[in-house]
Amino acid sequence: MEARAILRYARISPRKVSIVMDLIRNKPLDEALAILQYTPKAACEPLLKLVNSAAANAENNFNMDRNNLYVAECYVCPGPTLKRIMPRAQGRAYRILKRTSHMTVVLKEKA
């Protein structure tokens, strides 16, 4: 039995998110929440909300014990990229890619 939470179209690069996800993968729930709370990265705030949401799903929808939960899977996929233009010298224009992410967190109970 597993509980999952998905955040789609987050306005942060998947590369930045995957660095933080590597820190919490296979960690107990309390330890993962502590890591996210005290890590100074931009991806920590949406991930903290996502892990809390997955924990709430586990408790309310699947009657799992919060003390036995751990982060079984967490992964990020690139979402659609917003393409913008930055004017440069002599009439040129540079392309700016504003990347988005789809984040997924799966919590399972220890056997």
C-alpha positions, 0 to 999 in steps of 0.5 A: 500500500502506498500514498502519493502526492503529485505537484504539476507545473511547478515553476522551478527547474527539474535539475534544482528539484532533483538535488533536494529529492536525492537528500530525502529518498528512502528516509523516514518521514520525520527525518525527511521533513526535518531535512526539507525544513532546514535545507536552504534551497528553493525547491525545499518549500514546494517539496515540504508541502508535497511530502506533508500532503502525501503524509495526509493522504496516507493517514486519511485515505489509507489509514497508515500509521504516520510513525512508520512512513518513509519516502519510498519514491520521489522523482521529478519530470520536466514539464512544459518550458515557457520561452521568453525573449531577452533583448540584446545589443545590436538588435539581437534577441536571446532566448530564455527558457523558464522551465517547469517541473512535475514532482511526485512523492510516494510514501510507504509503510515499513513492514 
